[in-house]
Amino acid sequence: MAAAPDDMAELEISSLPLETRCPPSPLRHYSGFWFPEPILPGVSSVRARFSPRPSDVFLASFPKSGTTWLKALAFATVHRAEHPPRAHDHPLRRRNPHDCVNYLELTFARSADVHGDVFAGIPSPRVLATHVPYSLLPARIAAEDGSGGRIVYICRDPKDALVSLWFFTEKKHAATGAAEANAGKPPKPYTIEEALELFCDGRAIYGPQWHHVAGYWEASRRRPEKVLFLRYEEMLREPVENVRKLAEFMGCAFTDDEVATGMVKDIVELCSIDALKNLEVNKSGTQKYVKNELFFRKGVAGDWSNHMTPAMGERLDKIVEEALQGSGFAF
Ligand code: A3P
């Protein structure tokens, strides 16, 4: 696939292939992936105007793969000196993780500033997030000389990502404001069978999921100092080990003293799904079109089997396996 030019200003979004069956936003096909139409201008702006710094950390993911958790863990780890995880007024006890770590493309897409870099005023070290596939990151972020910062990717079993996405979409769709996000159209029912059909064809927000994952995996193999590849399921199994790995990669490894006094465990506890979902801000607050509570559902591995038949799961597994044949990557 040819690399996209950094300046996508000439991009004619309305001329790109359109998919309207994945609520709530219409999707447009660009450079091998399905993007939410309202965000595509933001992807273009990031490429044209965002200036990364060597100290930046970018948290990258396919949606519904544990982004919220990774945002909380990375934020709490990077800022542990000024915000100890046990502090009652810790930012994560007052703000949703998505308000602590912003998405690059979403922020650019929503900004009224159409010329500047909307992140220029944020002090280092910056922790930012993105759902943009690796092949479409600005060349300045992917720079070989390390000047563009570091990337942490979180990967999840596609079946669980699909089920999580389906639940999220259904609830978001039904929530107040979804009609606005969907250009005034009333919500229509969206079954898991429909969602699977589209997902298997790569038609999901930022899909195909397996190409999204494989792009970052390949980059992590080629440049392990630049891209850290984490798995949601392994993080559930060994959260402490994975947070230590995350800290080391981000350039702020835990000291022996911190480990001995329980700092890593405190961060894991602060960011656990049970702790976060019971905070007032996450029970009652909202993002622009989304209630904060929708970011916290079950947080387990293998829940797909409660919503899809074994045959449905096998079908998706087979499609993914065939698509990734020869890549060296397997879920
Ligand atoms: P489920 O819907 O399977 O429960 P994202 O943050 O990328 O939108 O992903 C959402 C998924 O991560 C949801 O999965 C959600 O419950 C889970 N999740 C959210 N916070 C979590 C946490 N602190 N620990 C583990 N999983 C979490």
Boltz pocket constraint, residues with backbone or C-beta under 6 A from the ligand:
constraints:
  - pocket:
      binder: B
      contacts: [[A, 61], [A, 62], [A, 63], [A, 64], [A, 65], [A, 66], [A, 67], [A, 68], [A, 69], [A, 160], [A, 163], [A, 164], [A, 165], [A, 167], [A, 271], [A, 272], [A, 273], [A, 274], [A, 276], [A, 294], [A, 295], [A, 296], [A, 297], [A, 298], [A, 299], [A, 300], [A, 303]]
      max_distance: 6.0
